[in-house]
């Protein structure tokens, strides 16, 4: 995964409609162009974002709820 993802969006060589929306949106098109032209910056920012995600932590059955259906609260407290 590198900045070619962004370069391909600019060329409309995308796989998913949601990917192309990133390029066409007024809010994110600048980021697509920026990261497409700055592979080192993309690599640094991507690495930092992965560290942030890792540091968030996760829920387990002991400290949270693992839902069967994401928009419904389970009926019992120790569900998987």
N, CA, C and O atoms as a MOPAC input file, in Angstrom:
PM7 MOZYME 1SCF
protein

 N      0.84500 1    -1.17300 1     0.00000 1
 C      0.00000 1     0.00000 1     0.00000 1
 C      0.88600 1     1.23100 1     0.00000 1
 O      1.60400 1     1.49300 1     0.96500 1
 N      0.83200 1     1.98200 1    -1.08400 1
 C      1.68000 1     3.17300 1    -1.18200 1
 C      0.93000 1     4.29300 1    -1.89400 1
 O     -0.28500 1     4.21400 1    -2.07000 1
 N      1.64100 1     5.32400 1    -2.30000 1
 C      0.97600 1     6.47600 1    -2.88900 1
 C      0.42200 1     6.20600 1    -4.28700 1
 O     -0.26300 1     7.06500 1    -4.84300 1
 N      0.69500 1     5.05400 1    -4.86100 1
 C      0.09900 1     4.72000 1    -6.16100 1
 C     -1.41600 1     4.60600 1    -6.05900 1
 O     -2.12600 1     4.79800 1    -7.04500 1
 N     -1.89900 1     4.30000 1    -4.88700 1
 C     -3.35200 1     4.29400 1    -4.66100 1
 C     -3.92500 1     5.66200 1    -5.03900 1
 O     -4.93600 1     5.73800 1    -5.73800 1
 N     -3.28900 1     6.73000 1    -4.58500 1
 C     -3.77900 1     8.08100 1    -4.85100 1
 C     -3.56200 1     8.47600 1    -6.30500 1
 O     -4.41300 1     9.13100 1    -6.90600 1
 N     -2.43300 1     8.08200 1    -6.86800 1
 C     -2.17300 1     8.37300 1    -8.27700 1
 C     -3.21900 1     7.69200 1    -9.16500 1
 O     -3.68700 1     8.27700 1   -10.14100 1
 N     -3.57900 1     6.46000 1    -8.82200 1
 C     -4.59700 1     5.74700 1    -9.59500 1
 C     -5.96900 1     6.39200 1    -9.46000 1
 O     -6.74900 1     6.37900 1   -10.41200 1
 N     -6.27700 1     6.94900 1    -8.30700 1
 C     -7.54900 1     7.66200 1    -8.15900 1
 C     -7.60600 1     8.85300 1    -9.10600 1
 O     -8.63400 1     9.11200 1    -9.73200 1
 N     -6.49500 1     9.57500 1    -9.20400 1
 C     -6.46100 1    10.73400 1   -10.09900 1
 C     -6.64400 1    10.31600 1   -11.55700 1
 O     -7.20300 1    11.06900 1   -12.35500 1
 N     -6.17900 1     9.12600 1   -11.90200 1
 C     -6.31400 1     8.61000 1   -13.27100 1
 C     -7.63900 1     7.88200 1   -13.47500 1
 O     -7.92500 1     7.38400 1   -14.56400 1
 N     -8.45000 1     7.82700 1   -12.40500 1
 C     -9.72700 1     7.10700 1   -12.41100 1
 C     -9.54100 1     5.60300 1   -12.59300 1
 O    -10.39600 1     4.92800 1   -13.16600 1
 N     -8.42700 1     5.09000 1   -12.10600 1
 C     -8.15700 1     3.64800 1   -12.11900 1
 C     -8.48300 1     3.06200 1   -10.74800 1
 O     -7.63200 1     2.44200 1   -10.11100 1
 N     -9.69800 1     3.26000 1   -10.31000 1
 C    -10.08200 1     2.80800 1    -8.98100 1
 C    -10.88400 1     1.51600 1    -9.06300 1
 O    -11.38600 1     1.13800 1   -10.12200 1
 N    -10.98800 1     0.85900 1    -7.93600 1
 C    -11.74800 1    -0.38100 1    -7.87400 1
 C    -13.16000 1    -0.16400 1    -7.35700 1
 O    -14.09600 1    -0.83300 1    -7.79600 1
 N    -13.31500 1     0.75700 1    -6.43700 1
 C    -14.59900 1     0.96100 1    -5.78000 1
 C    -15.10200 1     2.38500 1    -5.98700 1
 O    -14.31100 1     3.32500 1    -6.07100 1
 N    -16.39900 1     2.53600 1    -6.06800 1
 C    -16.99200 1     3.86200 1    -6.18900 1
 C    -16.60100 1     4.73600 1    -5.00700 1
 O    -16.34300 1     5.92900 1    -5.17100 1
 N    -16.55600 1     4.15000 1    -3.82300 1
 C    -16.19600 1     4.93100 1    -2.63300 1
 C    -14.76900 1     5.46500 1    -2.73000 1
 O    -14.47600 1     6.54100 1    -2.20900 1
 N    -13.88600 1     4.73000 1    -3.38800 1
 C    -12.52100 1     5.22500 1    -3.58700 1
 C    -12.52900 1     6.45500 1    -4.49500 1
 O    -11.87100 1     7.45200 1    -4.19900 1
 N    -13.26900 1     6.38500 1    -5.59300 1
 C    -13.31900 1     7.51200 1    -6.51900 1
 C    -13.95800 1     8.73200 1    -5.86200 1
 O    -13.61800 1     9.86900 1    -6.19000 1
 N    -14.87600 1     8.49300 1    -4.94200 1
 C    -15.49300 1     9.60600 1    -4.21600 1
 C    -14.45400 1    10.42000 1    -3.45800 1
 O    -14.62000 1    11.62800 1    -3.28700 1
 N    -13.38300 1     9.77300 1    -3.00000 1
 C    -12.31000 1    10.50400 1    -2.31600 1
 C    -11.69800 1    11.55200 1    -3.23200 1
 O    -11.38700 1    12.65900 1    -2.79200 1
 N    -11.52500 1    11.21000 1    -4.49600 1
 C    -10.92000 1    12.13600 1    -5.44500 1
 C    -11.90300 1    13.22700 1    -5.86500 1
 O    -11.50600 1    14.36900 1    -6.09700 1
 N    -13.16800 1    12.87800 1    -5.96100 1
 C    -14.15500 1    13.82600 1    -6.46300 1
 C    -14.71300 1    14.75200 1    -5.38400 1
 O    -15.32100 1    15.77200 1    -5.70700 1
 N    -14.52000 1    14.42100 1    -4.13000 1
 C    -15.04700 1    15.24300 1    -3.03800 1
 C    -14.20700 1    16.50200 1    -2.84700 1
 O    -12.97800 1    16.45300 1    -2.89700 1
 N    -14.87400 1    17.61700 1    -2.63000 1
 C    -14.15100 1    18.87000 1    -2.37500 1
 C    -13.38600 1    18.81800 1    -1.06300 1
 O    -12.43900 1    19.58100 1    -0.87000 1
 N    -13.78100 1    17.92800 1    -0.15900 1
 C    -13.13600 1    17.83100 1     1.14400 1
 C    -11.87300 1    16.97300 1     1.12600 1
 O    -10.97400 1    17.18600 1     1.94000 1
 N    -11.79300 1    16.01000 1     0.21400 1
 C    -10.66500 1    15.07600 1     0.23500 1
 C     -9.82400 1    15.07600 1    -1.03700 1
 O     -8.75800 1    14.46000 1    -1.05800 1
 N    -10.26400 1    15.73800 1    -2.08400 1
 C     -9.50200 1    15.70300 1    -3.34200 1
 C     -8.10600 1    16.30000 1    -3.17700 1
 O     -7.16000 1    15.84600 1    -3.82000 1
 N     -7.97200 1    17.30400 1    -2.33100 1
 C     -6.65300 1    17.88900 1    -2.08500 1
 C     -5.70000 1    16.90100 1    -1.44300 1
 O     -4.51300 1    16.87200 1    -1.76800 1
 N     -6.22300 1    16.08600 1    -0.52300 1
 C     -5.38300 1    15.05900 1     0.10800 1
 C     -4.95700 1    13.99900 1    -0.89400 1
 O     -3.81600 1    13.53600 1    -0.86800 1
 N     -5.87200 1    13.61500 1    -1.77800 1
 C     -5.53300 1    12.62600 1    -2.80500 1
 C     -4.38000 1    13.14200 1    -3.65300 1
 O     -3.41200 1    12.42000 1    -3.89300 1
 N     -4.47600 1    14.37400 1    -4.10200 1
 C     -3.41400 1    14.96100 1    -4.92800 1
 C     -2.11700 1    15.10400 1    -4.13700 1
 O     -1.03800 1    14.79200 1    -4.64100 1
 N     -2.22700 1    15.57800 1    -2.89600 1
 C     -1.04200 1    15.78700 1    -2.06700 1
 C     -0.29800 1    14.47700 1    -1.83600 1
 O      0.90600 1    14.40100 1    -2.08100 1
 N     -0.99500 1    13.44500 1    -1.36700 1
 C     -0.33300 1    12.17100 1    -1.08400 1
 C      0.12500 1    11.47800 1    -2.36500 1
 O      1.11200 1    10.74200 1    -2.34600 1
 N     -0.57300 1    11.70000 1    -3.47200 1
 C     -0.12600 1    11.14200 1    -4.74300 1
 C      1.21500 1    11.69700 1    -5.17900 1
 O      1.99300 1    11.01700 1    -5.84800 1
 N      1.48300 1    12.93600 1    -4.79600 1
 C      2.73600 1    13.59600 1    -5.17600 1
 C      3.79900 1    13.58000 1    -4.08600 1
 O      4.91600 1    14.04400 1    -4.31300 1
 N      3.47600 1    13.05800 1    -2.91400 1
 C      4.40700 1    13.06700 1    -1.78500 1
 C      4.47100 1    11.69800 1    -1.11000 1
 O      3.94800 1    11.52700 1    -0.00900 1
 N      5.10600 1    10.72600 1    -1.76000 1
 C      5.11600 1     9.36200 1    -1.21300 1
 C      5.77800 1     9.25100 1     0.15800 1
 O      5.34500 1     8.44500 1     0.98100 1
 N      6.80900 1    10.03500 1     0.41800 1
 C      7.46600 1     9.96200 1     1.73100 1
 C      6.54500 1    10.47200 1     2.83600 1
 O      6.48300 1     9.88900 1     3.91900 1
 N      5.84000 1    11.54800 1     2.56100 1
 C      4.90000 1    12.09600 1     3.54100 1
 C      3.75900 1    11.10600 1     3.78300 1
 O      3.32900 1    10.90800 1     4.91900 1
 N      3.27500 1    10.48800 1     2.70600 1
 C      2.21600 1     9.49100 1     2.87300 1
 C      2.69600 1     8.34500 1     3.75800 1
 O      1.97900 1     7.92100 1     4.66400 1
 N      3.89200 1     7.84500 1     3.50500 1
 C      4.42300 1     6.71900 1     4.28700 1
 C      4.53600 1     7.09600 1     5.76400 1
 O      4.18300 1     6.30100 1     6.63400 1
 N      5.02300 1     8.29700 1     6.04800 1
 C      5.13500 1     8.74300 1     7.45100 1
 C      3.76200 1     8.87800 1     8.10400 1
 O      3.53900 1     8.38100 1     9.20800 1
 N      2.85100 1     9.55200 1     7.41800 1
 C      1.51800 1     9.76700 1     7.98700 1
 C      0.76600 1     8.45300 1     8.16800 1
 O      0.07300 1     8.26400 1     9.16700 1
 N      0.90200 1     7.55900 1     7.21500 1
 C      0.23300 1     6.26400 1     7.32200 1
 C      0.79300 1     5.48200 1     8.50700 1
 O      0.03700 1     4.88700 1     9.27500 1
 N      2.10000 1     5.48200 1     8.65300 1
 C      2.72600 1     4.79800 1     9.78500 1
 C      2.26400 1     5.36700 1    11.11700 1
 O      1.97200 1     4.61800 1    12.04900 1
 N      2.20000 1     6.68200 1    11.20700 1
 C      1.74100 1     7.31900 1    12.44700 1
 C      0.28300 1     6.98300 1    12.73900 1
 O     -0.09300 1     6.79600 1    13.89700 1
 N     -0.53600 1     6.90600 1    11.69900 1
 C     -1.94500 1     6.56900 1    11.92900 1
 C     -2.09900 1     5.13000 1    12.41300 1
 O     -2.98400 1     4.84300 1    13.22000 1
 N     -1.25300 1     4.22700 1    11.93500 1
 C     -1.31100 1     2.84000 1    12.40700 1
 C     -0.91400 1     2.74900 1    13.88300 1
 O     -1.48200 1     1.95500 1    14.63400 1
 N      0.04900 1     3.55400 1    14.28900 1
 C      0.44800 1     3.58400 1    15.70600 1
 C     -0.70600 1     4.10500 1    16.55900 1
 O     -0.98000 1     3.55600 1    17.62600 1
 N     -1.38200 1     5.15700 1    16.10100 1
 C     -2.52500 1     5.68900 1    16.84500 1
 C     -3.61700 1     4.63000 1    16.99500 1
 O     -4.18400 1     4.46600 1    18.07500 1
 N     -3.90600 1     3.92000 1    15.91800 1
 C     -4.93900 1     2.87900 1    15.97800 1
 C     -4.53400 1     1.79100 1    16.95700 1
 O     -5.36000 1     1.31700 1    17.73600 1
 N     -3.27600 1     1.39200 1    16.92400 1
 C     -2.79800 1     0.35700 1    17.84400 1
 C     -2.96000 1     0.79600 1    19.29200 1
 O     -3.29700 1    -0.01800 1    20.15200 1
 N     -2.72700 1     2.06000 1    19.56400 1
 C     -2.78000 1     2.56700 1    20.93200 1
 C     -4.19500 1     2.77000 1    21.46400 1
 O     -4.37600 1     2.98300 1    22.66200 1
 N     -5.18400 1     2.70700 1    20.60400 1
 C     -6.57200 1     2.85800 1    21.04700 1
 C     -6.96800 1     1.70300 1    21.95500 1
 O     -7.70600 1     1.88800 1    22.92200 1
 N     -6.48100 1     0.52700 1    21.64300 1
 C     -6.86600 1    -0.65500 1    22.40700 1
 C     -8.11500 1    -1.28000 1    21.81000 1
 O     -8.63600 1    -0.80800 1    20.79900 1
 N     -8.58400 1    -2.32600 1    22.43000 1
 C     -9.75400 1    -3.01300 1    21.91600 1
 C    -10.56100 1    -3.57300 1    23.06900 1
 O    -10.07200 1    -3.73100 1    24.18800 1
 N    -11.79700 1    -3.86400 1    22.76400 1
 C    -12.70900 1    -4.42600 1    23.75100 1
 C    -12.66200 1    -5.95300 1    23.67700 1
 O    -12.54000 1    -6.54700 1    22.60500 1
 N    -12.76100 1    -6.55200 1    24.84400 1
 C    -12.87500 1    -8.00800 1    24.93700 1
 C    -14.16300 1    -8.32300 1    25.67500 1
 O    -14.87100 1    -7.41400 1    26.10700 1
 N    -14.46200 1    -9.56000 1    25.81700 1
 C    -15.70500 1    -9.91000 1    26.50500 1
 C    -15.65300 1    -9.50900 1    27.97700 1
 O    -16.69900 1    -9.34500 1    28.60500 1
 N    -14.46000 1    -9.35000 1    28.53500 1
 C    -14.34400 1    -8.94700 1    29.93300 1
 C    -14.51300 1    -7.43900 1    30.14100 1
 O    -14.99500 1    -7.02100 1    31.19400 1
 N    -14.12900 1    -6.61900 1    29.16700 1
 C    -14.19800 1    -5.17000 1    29.37000 1
 C    -15.12500 1    -4.45600 1    28.39000 1
 O    -15.12300 1    -3.22700 1    28.31300 1
 N    -15.89800 1    -5.20400 1    27.66100 1
 C    -16.80200 1    -4.59300 1    26.69700 1
 C    -17.79300 1    -5.60300 1    26.18200 1
 O    -18.05000 1    -6.62400 1    26.82000 1
 N    -18.33500 1    -5.32000 1    25.05300 1
 C    -19.32500 1    -6.20400 1    24.45700 1
 C    -18.93000 1    -6.49700 1    23.01700 1
 O    -18.68800 1    -5.57900 1    22.23200 1
 N    -18.86800 1    -7.75800 1    22.67900 1
 C    -18.64600 1    -8.16500 1    21.29800 1
 C    -20.02600 1    -8.45000 1    20.72500 1
 O    -20.66800 1    -9.43200 1    21.09900 1
 N    -20.47300 1    -7.60900 1    19.83300 1
 C    -21.85600 1    -7.67600 1    19.36300 1
 C    -22.05300 1    -8.71600 1    18.27300 1
 O    -21.19500 1    -8.92500 1    17.41500 1
 N    -23.19700 1    -9.35200 1    18.33400 1
 C    -23.60500 1   -10.27400 1    17.26400 1
 C    -24.05300 1    -9.47800 1    16.04000 1
 O    -23.76100 1    -9.84100 1    14.90100 1
 N    -24.76400 1    -8.39300 1    16.30000 1
 C    -25.23800 1    -7.47800 1    15.25900 1
 C    -24.79000 1    -6.08500 1    15.68500 1
 O    -25.08900 1    -5.65800 1    16.80100 1
 N    -24.08400 1    -5.37600 1    14.82300 1
 C    -23.39600 1    -4.15500 1    15.25200 1
 C    -24.31900 1    -3.05100 1    15.74900 1
 O    -23.87800 1    -2.21800 1    16.54100 1
 N    -25.56000 1    -3.00400 1    15.32900 1
 C    -26.43400 1    -1.91700 1    15.77600 1
 C    -27.45900 1    -2.35900 1    16.82000 1
 O    -28.44800 1    -1.66300 1    17.05000 1
 N    -27.22700 1    -3.51500 1    17.45400 1
 C    -28.14200 1    -4.04000 1    18.46400 1
 C    -27.34000 1    -4.46100 1    19.69300 1
 O    -26.30900 1    -5.12400 1    19.57800 1
 N    -27.83200 1    -4.06200 1    20.88300 1
 C    -27.19700 1    -4.48300 1    22.13100 1
 C    -27.54900 1    -5.94300 1    22.37900 1
 O    -28.70900 1    -6.33700 1    22.25700 1
 N    -26.54200 1    -6.74900 1    22.73100 1
 C    -26.79900 1    -8.15700 1    23.03400 1
 C    -27.67000 1    -8.28000 1    24.27600 1
 O    -27.62800 1    -7.42200 1    25.15800 1
 N    -28.45100 1    -9.33600 1    24.34200 1
 C    -29.33700 1    -9.52200 1    25.48900 1
 C    -28.59500 1   -10.02100 1    26.72200 1
 O    -29.04500 1    -9.78200 1    27.84200 1
 N    -27.47200 1   -10.70700 1    26.54600 1
 C    -26.68200 1   -11.17400 1    27.68900 1
 C    -25.34400 1   -10.44100 1    27.70500 1
 O    -24.89500 1    -9.95800 1    26.66600 1
 N    -24.70700 1   -10.35300 1    28.85800 1
 C    -23.50200 1    -9.52800 1    28.98600 1
 C    -22.22500 1   -10.20200 1    28.51100 1
 O    -21.23300 1    -9.51000 1    28.27800 1
 N    -22.20500 1   -11.50900 1    28.35900 1
 C    -20.98400 1   -12.20800 1    27.91700 1
 C    -21.22000 1   -12.90400 1    26.58700 1
 O    -21.09500 1   -14.12500 1    26.48900 1
 N    -21.55400 1   -12.14500 1    25.58200 1
 C    -21.86200 1   -12.70700 1    24.27100 1
 C    -20.68200 1   -12.57200 1    23.33200 1
 O    -19.85300 1   -11.67100 1    23.45900 1
 N    -20.63100 1   -13.48200 1    22.39900 1
 C    -19.57700 1   -13.41800 1    21.38300 1
 C    -20.16300 1   -13.31300 1    20.01300 1
 O    -19.42600 1   -13.24800 1    19.02900 1

